Amino acid sequence: MSDLTVSKHFVQAALVGAERLGFDTREMLREAGISPDLLRIEMARVSSDQFSHLMQVLWNRMGDEFMGLGPRRARTGTFATMCALVIDCPNLESVYRQAFQFSRLFEPMVSMELEIGEDKAQLVARMEGEINDPSFFLRESILVIWHRLGSWLIGQPIELEKAEFNYPRPAHGDEYRHIFHCPLAFESDKIALTFDKRFLSAPVIRDKPEMRQFLKTSPADLLSRPDESNTFTGRIRALIGRDFSKPLPDFEWIAAELHTSPQTLRRRLKQENTSFQEIKDLLRRDMAIYYLSRQELPINDIAAKVGFTEPSTFHRAFKKWTGVTPGAYREGERGDLSN
């Protein structure tokens, strides 16, 4: 079972370039195990497995890791070649400098450049030429991939202190809270990620066999499956678990397990753009969506599995999360939505 779900916005945004170039995107969706009908539901979400598979379908069918959104094609294998170069780097600073040197070999350049200040470091987007990225998906993807690749190589999440974007807050801007877990700034003069420069000296701990395994599903998995193991959000999700049929642990117990005070934990969750209640709600939502994909499970049983004693309360909550009832959502997944 995948822990996380991905908003349908990112599914549609990823397909923009393929649609513009005349590819059969409905067939691409079906190949990734996503019913095109599901995307007719305004607040639909897909599993991280489905989204990861869709990315792989797009890159392989189009032969372009920029998915038709960039100023040029990035032939399939470009990311893997960059990874083969950086795996021998001694530390994170060297990784980001080597990756930039590799990326700038291609014109127009699409890359991230490391800038180091007195205490802080920044990854700043460098994008030349004309991009076809109306939904900002390419720009979001570049930031996410470079940040999470670096985190994977050093075996710890690079804690972001700020994420900046040189465009207005988009309609899906609320999703950014769960992608970057840090303060967000829109309409900035650049696209950049800021973090403490102490991370730059962290050694690369991965080896070539690990990289070969990693590349079987990356960068698709980097986009669909963030490593939240060292965030408070991820650690709380792990402590809550998946069995909502029993009473959930309270906030004070969670804080004690994390060796911190409730006040400090609330402050840390606020820094990660979330709250204890939201973490519980989103876990319930993601589990409900997962169980609805298992057609043999009755909806009333699903309500109990995600912690609702009354099916009617589950129906109301699910409609708040997705805009439709559990039954309508299941029909969308099956491709049975009526017009």
Secondary structure, 3 states (H helix, E strand, C coil): CCCCEEEHHHHHHHHHHHHHCCCCHHHHHHHCCCCHHHHHCCCCEEEHHHHHHHHHHHHHHHCCCCCCCCCCCCCCCHHHHHHHHHCCCCEHHHHHHHHHHHHCCCCCCEEEEEEECCCEEEEEEEECCCCCCCCCHHHHHHHHHHHHHHHHHHCCCCCEEEEECCCCCCCCHHHHHHHHCCCEECCCCCCEEEEEHHHHHCECCCCHHHHHHHCCCCCHHHHHCCCCCCCHHHHHHHHHCCCCCCCCCCHHHHHHHCCCCHHHHHHHHHHCCCCHHHHHHHHHHHHHHHHHCCCCCCHHHHHHHCCCCCHHHHHHHHHHHHCCCHHHHHHHHHCCCCC
